[in-house]
Amino acid sequence: MKYKLQDYILFENDDFIVINKPSGIATLDERKDDYAPSILRMAKVYSEDAQVGHRLDKETTGALVIAKNPEAYRHISMQFEHRETAKRYHAVVEGMHDWDGMLVNLPILPLKDGKVIIARSNGKHAETWFRSLKVYKGYTLVECMPITGRMHQIRIHLTCLHAPIVADEMYGGKDVYLSDLKRNFHLKKDTEERPLMRRVALHAHSLSFNLMDGSPITVEAPYPKDFNVLVRQLEKYS
């Protein structure tokens, strides 16, 4: 499958592009695979001076900003460094939670195997706000607002709240099947049931930052198909 950056553009001007990043593509080139597509590589084909402003995990979809020139890259990098941007993620988590501004402030330490742990003595400062958007039967759609930008921050913080993200095997999240939601569910003979979502149920729903002239902008990224299906089925059977 040939990926083209222009298929994912949500906003563009002379300095910035915001895309709705698809799942399964790394933000930056992966050392172990020189041929796999990456957002950075696609961006440079589209605009040769392009640099990505921040990262999303390979499986995570949603709003990602790309700078088209060095000045724009400096401008957006400073905003991320000074925490002047706002990222809002949506996640489907296990359990029924009623949060209205739940703050998790737990330090994170990355391990060599690509996982992170909470480490109070030698971890790096990490803060995330959580707010319940919709409570379903056994699950909750949650808005996640990371204050810091640590790797897997939202995922580990939700696990600490006993609310792992659906299908996030690394941090204790289980798959959701239609048979979990629908009463009297019957599977066709000789077929194997597939989970409703085959990746971590996390989506970068919106990104707010300032353009070069200082004017603020918020770009929203619509749910991808798989995330939409999961939310619709939860809605239907709750």
FILUMRO-664186 format. One line per 2 residues: number of its first residue (from 1); their letters; for each residue x, z, y of N, C-alpha, C. Coordinates in steps of 0.001 Angstrom, whole numbers. Layout:
% FILUMRO-664186
NUM	a	X/Z/Y/X/Z/Y/X/Z/Y; ...
% end
This chain:
% FILUMRO-664186
1	mk	850/0/-1202/0/0/0/880/0/1244; 640/-961/2129/1459/-1091/3323/788/-327/4473
3	yk	1500/652/5002/941/1444/6101/1374/843/7432; 439/804/8394/780/353/9750/307/1413/10730
5	lq	1167/1755/11674/845/2807/12633/-439/2509/13400; -626/1225/13758/-1789/880/14587/-3128/1175/13913
7	dy	-3115/1301/12584/-4364/1628/11877/-4809/3077/12106; -3923/3897/12657/-4205/5338/12760/-4228/5848/14200
9	il	-4085/4947/15178/-3974/5385/16582/-5316/5884/17132; -5265/7089/17722/-6445/7689/18371/-6344/7582/19893
11	fe	-5105/7626/20401/-4861/7581/21852/-3511/6914/22077; -3418/6114/23153/-2116/5528/23501/-2047/5244/24985
13	nd	-885/5557/25594/-598/5087/26954/878/4627/26965; 1496/4514/28135/2874/4008/28192/3891/4978/27584
15	df	3524/6248/27480/4490/7265/27048/4207/7867/25673; 2936/7991/25328/2578/8717/24098/1605/7947/23217
17	iv	1692/8246/21946/695/7787/20975/261/9043/20225; -1042/9194/20003/-1512/10244/19089/-2195/9535/17927
19	in	-1757/9869/16714/-2350/9238/15535/-3131/10270/14715; -3993/9753/13842/-4652/10581/12835/-3839/10369/11556
21	kp	-2869/11238/11333/-1918/11045/10231/-2629/11047/8878; -2330/10035/8052/-2920/10037/6710/-2178/11013/5786
23	sg	-2821/11363/4692/-2194/12238/3706/-1177/11452/2871; -172/12155/2350/768/11520/1423/1948/10846/2079
25	ia	2059/10938/3408/3209/10354/4113/3947/11462/4852; 5248/11562/4641/6050/12575/5338/6161/12199/6813
27	tl	6275/13214/7671/6442/12941/9107/7807/12299/9373; 8854/12894/8798/10219/12373/8958/10695/11773/7639
29	de	11785/11015/7686/12331/10447/6446/12738/11564/5498; 12429/11379/4225/12812/12378/3232/14171/11981/2666
31	rk	15078/12942/2663/16452/12666/2209/16499/12056/808; 15607/12571/-61/15710/12130/-1456/15102/10750/-1711
33	dd	14415/10187/-729/13769/8903/-963/13905/7992/256; 14838/7034/157/15106/6146/1285/14037/5085/1498
35	ya	13191/4880/487/12237/3768/562/10811/4213/868; 10535/5505/749/9174/5986/1015/8853/5808/2496
37	ps	7609/5440/2805/7267/5311/4223/7263/6685/4890; 7571/6729/6168/7432/7982/6932/6789/7609/8253
39	il	6190/8607/8904/5557/8353/10206/6609/7884/11209; 7787/8511/11179/8854/8135/12118/9241/6663/11935
41	rm	9393/6256/10693/9778/4867/10404/8697/3883/10884; 7432/4220/10595/6326/3377/11050/6287/3299/12577
43	ak	6560/4455/13219/6516/4515/14687/7602/3641/15308; 8786/3629/14689/9899/2834/15233/9671/1329/15069
45	vy	8910/957/14060/8523/-454/13895/7576/-840/15037; 6711/93/15393/5705/-155/16431/6318/-100/17828
47	se	7238/867/18036/7852/1068/19363/9261/1620/19130; 10296/828/19460/11639/1126/18928/12242/2470/19354
49	da	11855/2997/20500/12415/4285/20940/11581/5486/20494; 10610/5242/19653/9660/6303/19273/10333/7498/18594
51	qv	9829/8697/18917/10234/9949/18259/8978/10779/18032; 8898/11458/16886/7714/12306/16670/7888/13635/17410
53	gh	6796/14116/18000/6850/15323/18820/6844/16615/18023; 6298/16572/16792/6202/17769/15937/5962/17271/14520
55	rl	5830/18179/13586/5655/17765/12188/4346/18240/11606; 3825/17459/10675/2749/17918/9803/3258/17788/8370
57	dk	2860/18711/7505/3231/18614/6091/2788/17266/5537; 3467/16827/4498/3183/15527/3888/1705/15372/3505
59	et	1113/16435/2943/-284/16353/2495/-1286/16512/3640; -842/17124/4739/-1767/17441/5832/-2095/16201/6658
61	tg	-3370/16072/6995/-3841/14955/7824/-4059/15452/9256; -4256/14490/10168/-4713/14872/11502/-3820/14490/12657
63	al	-4104/15116/13810/-3518/14724/15095/-2016/15005/15160; -1261/13928/15429/203/14016/15521/642/13178/16719
65	vi	1455/13768/17591/1867/13047/18810/3250/12420/18617; 3366/11209/19137/4622/10444/19083/4983/10056/20509
67	ak	6254/10284/20880/6724/9899/22215/7323/8491/22134; 7042/7655/23134/7489/6256/23087/8815/6018/23812
69	np	9292/7034/24543/10572/6877/25258/11245/8246/25376; 12564/8273/25699/13290/9550/25738/12714/10576/26722
71	ea	12230/10107/27890/11656/11045/28879/10407/11714/28302; 9573/10919/27674/8338/11454/27084/8675/12439/25960
73	yr	9699/12114/25188/10107/13002/24088/10587/14355/24631; 11365/14301/25714/11828/15545/26355/10645/16357/26860
75	hi	9714/15652/27495/8526/16274/28092/7688/16997/27026; 7433/16333/25903/6592/16944/24860/7357/18039/24116
77	sm	8674/17834/23915/9490/18853/23228/9497/20169/23993; 9605/20070/25323/9596/21270/26168/8259/21997/26067
79	qf	7173/21230/26001/5847/21852/25897/5708/22613/24577; 6212/22013/23493/6157/22718/22203/7040/23967/22241
81	eh	8218/23814/22831/9159/24942/22897/8582/26113/23701; 7907/25801/24790/7339/26847/25661/5895/27214/25289
83	re	5446/26704/24157/4089/26994/23643/3009/26646/24653; 3165/25464/25246/2175/24987/26222/1222/23965/25599
85	ta	1394/23708/24322/469/22813/23619/-521/23690/22848; -1625/23104/22419/-2570/23840/21558/-2911/22961/20363
87	kr	-2653/23500/19184/-3001/22790/17948/-4124/23563/17261; -5168/22868/16897/-6275/23495/16169/-6459/22770/14846
89	yh	-6327/23532/13781/-6486/22980/12437/-7817/23449/11861; -8381/22656/10946/-9521/23102/10165/-9080/23204/8709
91	av	-9507/24276/8053/-9168/24479/6648/-10401/24974/5910; -10542/24569/4648/-11575/25145/3789/-10875/26170/2903
93	ve	-11343/27423/2985/-10669/28517/2266/-11618/29158/1258; -11014/29859/315/-11804/30580/-687/-12386/31855/-80
95	gm	-13589/32188/-496/-14214/33424/-36/-15081/33216/1191; -15934/34205/1462/-16845/34149/2614/-16319/35107/3684
97	hd	-15881/34541/4800/-15196/35340/5822/-15875/35170/7173; -16044/36269/7868/-16661/36230/9189/-15618/36662/10211
99	wd	-14816/35723/10645/-13751/36030/11605/-14092/35441/12963; -13883/36242/13993/-14046/35728/15344/-12814/36164/16129
101	gm	-11720/35428/15947/-10480/35829/16594/-9720/36838/15753; -9410/36453/14525/-8603/37283/13624/-7140/36869/13812
103	lv	-6299/37796/14258/-4887/37474/14486/-4036/37966/13318; -3228/37066/12774/-2234/37459/11767/-858/37310/12409
105	nl	-105/38394/12401/1227/38407/13003/2197/38917/11936; 2657/38005/11083/3534/38378/9969/4716/37419/9907
107	pi	5935/37958/9868/7131/37102/9883/7333/36328/8573; 7879/35137/8711/8001/34192/7597/9459/33852/7313
109	lp	9768/33806/6026/11119/33424/5595/11016/32244/4636; 11667/31095/4967/11644/29966/4029/12610/30214/2868
111	lk	12213/29821/1679/13078/29915/499/13654/28531/196; 14653/28502/-683/15317/27223/-991/14409/26244/-1734
113	dg	13379/26766/-2409/12523/25884/-3218/11400/25208/-2415; 11453/25338/-1066/10446/24673/-235/9217/25523/18
115	kv	9247/26773/-481/8128/27687/-293/8513/28699/790; 7533/29410/1340/7858/30481/2286/7251/31794/1796
117	ii	7844/32897/2245/7304/34226/1918/7196/35046/3202; 6405/36113/3148/6351/37070/4258/7524/38025/4076
119	ar	8359/38136/5114/9538/39005/5030/9628/39814/6319; 9205/41079/6240/9116/41903/7456/10482/42208/8066
121	sn	11521/42284/7234/12833/42665/7778/13614/41470/8327; 13618/40342/7603/14476/39227/8052/13728/37909/8258
123	gk	12385/37950/8302/11606/36727/8540/11546/36396/10028; 11123/35170/10329/10972/34742/11725/9547/35008/12196
125	ha	9446/35433/13440/8160/35762/14064/7151/34625/13873; 5936/34957/13424/4902/33942/13222/3527/34540/13500
127	et	2745/33838/14326/1407/34318/14705/378/33200/14573; -764/33526/14003/-1874/32564/13892/-3204/33264/14167
129	wf	-4052/32594/14945/-5427/33046/15153/-6350/32296/14202; -7372/32995/13697/-8347/32366/12805/-9767/32659/13284
131	rs	-10639/31649/13118/-12041/31806/13510/-12906/31073/12485; -13917/31752/11973/-14822/31106/11009/-15742/30140/11742
133	lk	-15820/28908/11243/-16708/27904/11832/-18023/27838/11067; -17946/27966/9732/-19148/27866/8907/-18877/28575/7582
135	vy	-19786/29440/7191/-19639/30149/5917/-20578/29517/4895; -20005/29114/3779/-20777/28515/2684/-20831/29511/1525
137	kg	-21445/29086/437/-21499/29947/-732/-20122/29962/-1406; -19385/31064/-1209/-18077/31195/-1860/-16897/30609/-1098
139	yt	-17189/29931/37/-16103/29276/794/-16386/29378/2292; -15340/29168/3093/-15505/29188/4556/-14703/28055/5187
141	lv	-15319/27394/6175/-14594/26423/7003/-14030/27209/8186; -12710/27163/8326/-12018/28021/9295/-11239/27181/10304
143	ec	-11273/27609/11571/-10398/27020/12585/-9145/27877/12673; -7985/27221/12636/-6699/27934/12633/-5903/27495/13856
145	mp	-5449/28472/14646/-4691/28160/15858/-3319/28825/15797; -2305/28078/15334/-970/28667/15262/-357/28826/16656
147	it	167/30016/16933/850/30261/18219/2303/29812/18085; 2901/30126/16938/4260/29675/16621/4131/28487/15662
149	gr	5240/27832/15385/5169/26633/14544/6051/26697/13314; 5917/27745/12527/6732/27873/11307/6187/27010/10169
151	mh	7078/26649/9275/6681/25882/8092/5680/26670/7245; 4596/26004/6824/3562/26580/5943/2927/27854/6506
153	qi	3015/28006/7825/2543/29233/8475/1058/29509/8210; 217/28508/8450/-1228/28695/8260/-1523/29020/6799
155	ri	-850/28317/5908/-1111/28465/4470/-778/29870/3974; 381/30388/4349/783/31729/3873/-35/32817/4572
157	hl	-348/32632/5861/-1138/33634/6584/-2552/33751/6009; -3140/32627/5619/-4474/32685/5012/-4425/33374/3650
159	tc	-3371/33129/2900/-3212/33816/1610/-3119/35331/1819; -2458/35738/2902/-2361/37176/3228/-3734/37775/3555
161	lh	-4662/36943/3992/-6024/37406/4294/-6940/37295/3061; -6332/37042/1895/-7089/36835/650/-8060/35657/806
163	ap	-7583/34624/1492/-8398/33435/1737/-7524/32188/1587; -6938/31981/391/-6067/30801/245/-6846/29512/479
165	iv	-6145/28497/971/-6785/27196/1217/-7099/26544/-123; -8266/25935/-184/-8697/25190/-1378/-7608/24200/-1795
167	ad	-7312/24192/-3088/-6350/23261/-3706/-4897/23499/-3281; -4626/24619/-2630/-3243/24930/-2241/-2583/25760/-3348
169	em	-2197/25055/-4392/-1640/25690/-5587/-426/26562/-5265; 403/26094/-4329/1631/26814/-3983/1359/28239/-3492
171	yg	224/28423/-2795/-92/29738/-2233/-1380/30335/-2807; -1703/29943/-4030/-2803/30611/-4746/-4185/30009/-4595
173	gk	-4293/28845/-3943/-5600/28201/-3782/-5978/27386/-5011; -7235/27469/-5396/-7693/26738/-6593/-8483/25489/-6197
175	dv	-8596/24570/-7157/-9400/23367/-6948/-10886/23724/-6902; -11666/22896/-6201/-13120/23047/-6191/-13720/21850/-6921
177	yl	-14596/22148/-7866/-15295/21104/-8613/-16774/21132/-8247; -17415/19983/-8369/-18849/19925/-8102/-19607/20888/-9014
179	sd	-19102/21061/-10231/-19751/21980/-11187/-19694/23438/-10714; -18748/23755/-9803/-18688/25114/-9231/-19844/25336/-8247
181	lk	-20317/24244/-7649/-21292/24358/-6564/-22717/24044/-7009; -22829/23057/-7899/-24141/22521/-8252/-24658/23174/-9527
183	rn	-25847/23733/-9435/-26459/24317/-10633/-26842/23224/-11614; -26805/23554/-12888/-27181/22589/-13947/-26426/21270/-13819
185	fh	-25146/21391/-13518/-24319/20174/-13381/-24003/19626/-14775; -24239/18335/-14948/-23935/17712/-16256/-22931/16595/-16061
187	lk	-21851/16676/-16797/-20810/15649/-16728/-21106/14597/-17785; -20887/13330/-17431/-21095/12262/-18427/-20179/12499/-19615
189	kd	-20656/12103/-20777/-19898/12287/-22021/-18540/11573/-21932; -17526/12215/-22475/-16161/11650/-22526/-15557/11380/-21143
191	te	-16032/12078/-20102/-15383/11955/-18790/-14854/13323/-18382; -13778/13285/-17635/-13172/14524/-17186/-13529/14735/-15720
193	er	-13978/15927/-15387/-14363/16186/-13996/-13138/16278/-13105; -13222/15647/-11948/-12108/15687/-10987/-12446/16649/-9848
195	pl	-11422/17291/-9293/-11712/18173/-8153/-12223/17376/-6953; -13009/18042/-6090/-13546/17373/-4896/-12433/17021/-3914
197	mr	-11373/17810/-3925/-10245/17570/-3011/-8973/17668/-3835; -8129/16657/-3734/-6945/16626/-4600/-5663/16960/-3838
199	rv	-5832/17599/-2688/-4669/18050/-1894/-5107/19272/-1113; -4166/19920/-465/-4459/21106/342/-5507/20760/1402
201	al	-6588/21549/1451/-7717/21242/2354/-7424/21717/3776; -6463/21043/4416/-6020/21401/5770/-5916/20136/6610
203	ha	-6500/20177/7819/-6556/19005/8689/-6283/19430/10132; -5345/18741/10786/-5041/19022/12197/-6132/18370/13049
205	hs	-7120/19176/13436/-8342/18636/14022/-8178/18211/15486; -7362/18951/16255/-7163/18533/17644/-5810/18988/18172
207	ls	-5362/18266/19203/-4085/18566/19839/-4265/18451/21343; -3847/19493/22066/-3918/19475/23539/-2503/19575/24106
209	fn	-2201/18715/25072/-891/18764/25735/-1027/18136/27117; 60/18117/27885/23/17519/29218/747/16177/29217
211	lm	140/15202/29876/773/13889/30020/1913/13985/31046; 2623/12890/31246/3802/12900/32136/3467/13325/33567
213	dg	2249/12979/34024/1860/13349/35398/1277/14758/35467; 1307/15471/34350/814/16855/34322/-652/16997/33954
215	sp	-1351/15859/33850/-2784/15986/33531/-2973/16333/32050; -3901/17273/31781/-4098/17716/30401/-4933/16717/29595
217	it	-4646/16664/28300/-5419/15803/27409/-5632/16536/26081; -6810/16367/25504/-7084/16866/24151/-7547/15686/23320
219	ve	-6885/15487/22189/-7257/14396/21290/-7770/15003/19987; -8967/14576/19589/-9546/15062/18330/-9395/14014/17237
221	ap	-9067/14483/16038/-8900/13588/14893/-10064/13787/13924; -10868/12760/13682/-11974/12892/12730/-11461/13261/11338
223	yp	-12311/13951/10569/-11947/14313/9201/-11677/13056/8373; -10659/13098/7514/-10492/11997/6562/-11574/12085/5488
225	kd	-11691/11029/4703/-12782/10904/3734/-12852/12099/2769; -11709/12492/2186/-11743/13559/1173/-12182/14903/1751
227	fn	-11720/15214/2959/-12084/16478/3617/-13588/16480/3940; -14041/15327/4404/-15454/15152/4741/-16354/15348/3520
229	vl	-15939/14771/2382/-16699/14896/1134/-16814/16365/731; -15695/17086/792/-15685/18506/422/-16655/19305/1302
231	vr	-16560/19118/2620/-17421/19858/3555/-18892/19490/3343; -19159/18210/3122/-20547/17780/2898/-21144/18378/1624
233	ql	-20348/18447/568/-20849/19017/-686/-21074/20535/-554; -20198/21220/166/-20384/22654/406/-21664/22877/1202
235	ek	-21867/22026/2193/-23066/22076/3039/-24325/21886/2173; -24255/20907/1311/-25411/20515/492/-25819/21602/-506
237	ys	-24838/22262/-1106/-25157/23190/-2193/-25063/24667/-1806; -24978/24926/-503/-24912/26347/-83/-26282/26813/362
% end
